[in-house]
Amino acid sequence: MSASSPRGRGEVRVEPIAAAVAASGASHYVIALRLGWEYRQRGRVYPDSHRVKRRLGLIPINGRLQQHMDYATAAAITRAAGLDPVEVGL
């Protein structure tokens, strides 16, 4: 299944990316850590695994699950999960 989408230039569907990341066994915490996605709480810094989950369409953003993401984000997430973007269909 290809991740490319006719929706817009540079956008890809989330579903195949999320499936590939899930199959890789990489945790959302580790992906966030590798991407440098973080949040601060009470003076401490934590990897933002919720951001990864929102981008992968696993938890809603403003009440809706994400259906598409830009190519650069998709490629970064797949690499952070230890996958080759080309093998995922990007």
N, C-alpha and C positions, 0 to 999 in steps of 0.2 A: 504494500500500500504506500503510495507516495504522499509526502506531506505537503506538496505544492498545492496552491489554491488559485483559482481564477478570480478570487475576490479583489485582489489588488496587487500591484507590483511590490515584491518584497515581503508579502505576507504569506504565512503558511498555516495550515490547519493544526490545531493543538492535539487532537486525538492521537494521531500516529506517534507524535513526539512523546506524549504522556505514556503511551503503551510501551514504547522502546525504553524509556527511563525506568518504568516499573519492572520490565523484564531484566534490566541490567542489575537490579538489586541495590543500586546506589541509594543511600538515604537522602531525603530532602535537606536534612541538616548539613551533610557533607557537601552536597551540591552548592548550597548557599555559602558555605565556608569557602569553597574553591572559587566562587564567583565574586566573593567580597561583598555579598549582600548581607547587611547587618542592621540591627536596630539597637538603641540604647535604652536601658531601663535601670533606674536607681544607680546611675553612674557606671554601670557595666555594659559591655558590648557583647551581643549574641548574634550568631548567624540567623538570618531571617528565613527560616524554612517555610513560613506561611507565604512569603512572597513567591517562593518556588512553586508551592501548591496552587496559588492563585494563577500564576502564569501557565501552569499545566492544566488548568480547568478543573481542579479537584475541589476547590472551595470558591464560593462566589465573590465577585467584586461588585459592590453595589447591588446585590441581589441576583446577579446573573453570572453564569459560568462563562469563562472566556472560551471562545470558539477559534480564534485566530491570534497569531502573534507575529511580530516582524522576524524576518530571516535571521538577523544578527542575534536576537535573543534566543531563538530556537537553536542556532548553532552553538552558542555559548553554553546553554543548558546541556545539550547532548555531549559536548566535549567534557564538561564538568562531571558528567555521569560516567565518563570513561568510554564513550561511544564515538564512532566516526560519523560525522554528519552525512556523508555521502551514503553510508550503509543504511542510515535511517530514512533516506529519501530526500534529503535537502539538496 
